[in-house]
Amino acid sequence: MKKTALYILIALFGMATISCGDGSKSIFNGKNLDGWKIHGTEKWYVEDGLLICESGPDEKYGYLSTEKNYDDFEITLEFLQEADGNSGVFFRSTFDGTKVSGWQVEVAPPNHDTGGIYESYGRGWLVQIPDEKENILKMGEWNTMKIKAVGGHVTTWLNGQQMVDITDDKIAEGKGAIALQIHSGGGIKVSWRNIKIKEL
């Protein structure tokens, strides 16, 4: 019986290893903001296992960045937009207060280029999504975003559909953190979950 139990444990462990064998790791623990840093006065909190960003009384830009920098990576996450829902996922980004240097993969209300890439305090839009892909976003439902960055080559996907693909020399030189954004203007609430990253 003891040997049988041991074999079962080994088999189960092997299955678990296979299911988690893509090299990705969770960077949000579902309990608190360990490993993250708040920039600004907007609200970031954990509730029912979800990471939630919400406009505060100042109604200004706010960010939540990883304490660790990530260069080449593939990140997947899920988001649910409530109210305005104007947010974003930044990569290779640095901060001076709430002024960010880096690149944003847009998370926005319908017909506002979710999945496109924007350079804050720089060149602005680098690539917007095609109009025919605006219906891929499901406002008020959970959406899955994937971002892959290797050197200056960045590809984004939304709900399994490729949104943009770009190669850019300036992005290739970038260094910094992953970050989530609250846009200015107030009235914004977005929930996040299953934030996983694989370093490449």
N, C-alpha and C positions, 0 to 999 in steps of 0.2 A: 504493500500500500504506500509505503514511504517513497519507494522508487517511482511508482506511478504518479504520485503527487508531484514529485520533482520533475518528471518528464512533462507533465502538464504545465508547470510553471515555466519551464524552459521554452515550451511551444508558445505559450502566451507572450513571453518576453520577446521571442523572435518576431511574432506578429506585430507587437507594439513597435519594435525597432523598424520594421518595414514601413509601417504607416507613418512614422515620423522621420523617415530616412532621407527626406529631400534637402536636409540641411538648414531648414528655416527654423526660426525661433520666435516666440511671442515676445513683443516688447511692451505689452500692456497686460498687467497681471489680473485685471478685473476687480481689484480690491482698493488700490490707491494709486497715487501718481509717482511712485518710486521709479527712478530712472528718467524722469521728465522734469522740465523747468518751465515755470510760467513767466511770460513776458507781458507786462501790462496789467490792467485792473479788471479785465473781463473775467467771466466766471468759467472755471474748469473744475469739474468734480466727478466722482464716481458714484453711480446709483444703480442698484440691481445688476451689477456686473458690467455696466456700460460706462464708457467715457463720454461725458457730456460737455459741450461748450455752449455758452449762453451769453448773450450781450449783458453787460453790466450797466450801471447808471451813467458811466461816462460815454457809452455808445461809441467807443473808439476801437481801433485795431487791437487784437490780442492774439498771442501765439502760445503754443505749448510745444516745446522742442525737446528732443532727446538729449540727454546729457552726453551721449556718445556721438561722435561723428561717423558718418557712413559714406564711403566713396562709391565703389561699384556694388550694386545690390539689386535685388528684386523684392518689392514689398507688395503685400496684398492686405486689404482692409475692407471693412464694410461700413457704410454710413447710412444714416436715416435722417433726412432733412425735415425739420418742422419749421413753421413760420417762414421766414425769408429763405433760410438755408444757404446763405452765401458764405462759403468757406473755401478751404483749399488744403492741399498737401504740398508742403515745401520740401525741397531736397538740396543738399550741399549748401546749406544756408547758415549765415552768421547774423548776430543781432547786436544792435546798439539801442538799448531800450526797446521800443517797438518799431524801430526802423530795421528792416530786414534786407540783407543782400543775398540773393539766391534766386531760385526758380520755383514756380508754383504750378502744380497741376490743379487746374480749376475744379472746384466743387461749387456749383451755382444753381439757381432756379432754372426751370426749363427754358430752352432757347438762349442760354448764355454760356455755351461752350464748355460744359463739364467734360474734362479729359484733355482740354487744350493746355498749352504751356505758356506761362506769362513770366516775364522777368521784372520783378519789383524794383523800383528805383533805378531802372536801366532802360532797356530797349522796348519794354512793354510786351505786347503779344509777339511771341516767336512763331507760334502756329495755333490756329483755331480749328475747331472740328468742322467737317463738312456739314452743311445744313441738313442733309438727309440722315445724319446720325443723331440729331437732336432728340429723336423719340426713344433713344436707348435708355436715357435716364428715367427712373421711375420715382417721381416726386411723391413723398409721403410713404414710400416703401423702402425696404433695405436694398441697397445697391452694393455691388462688389467692384472695387477698383484695384487694378494691378499696375505697378510702375516698374519698369526695368531700366536701369541706368548703367552703362558700361562705357567708360571714357566719355566722349561727347555724344554718344548714341543713346537716345532716350525713346522708349516706346511706352504708350499707355493703352490700357484696356478698360472698358466699362461693361460690366455684366457679360463678360466673355467676348466682347466685340472690340477689335482694335480701333482706337480713336485717332491717335497721331503717331508719327514716327519721324524723328528728326535727328540730324547730326550737326553739332555746333561746337566750334573750337573754344568758345568762352566757357560753355558748360564743362568741357573736358578739363579745364583748369580749375574748376570749382572745388572747394573743400568745405565741409560743414555738416550740420545736423539735419535730421528729418524733423519736420514741424507741422502741426495743424494750426489753422487760422480761424479767427473770428473776424469777419469784415466789419468795417465801421458802419455806423448808421442806426444801430439798435434793432431790436426785434428778431434777432437771429438765435436759432437753437438747432444744433446738430448733435446726434448721438453716433458714437463710433464703437466698433467691437472687432474682435478677431484680427488684431493688428500683428502681422507676422512678417519678418524680414529674413532674407537669405543673402548673406554677403558673398559676392562673386569674385 
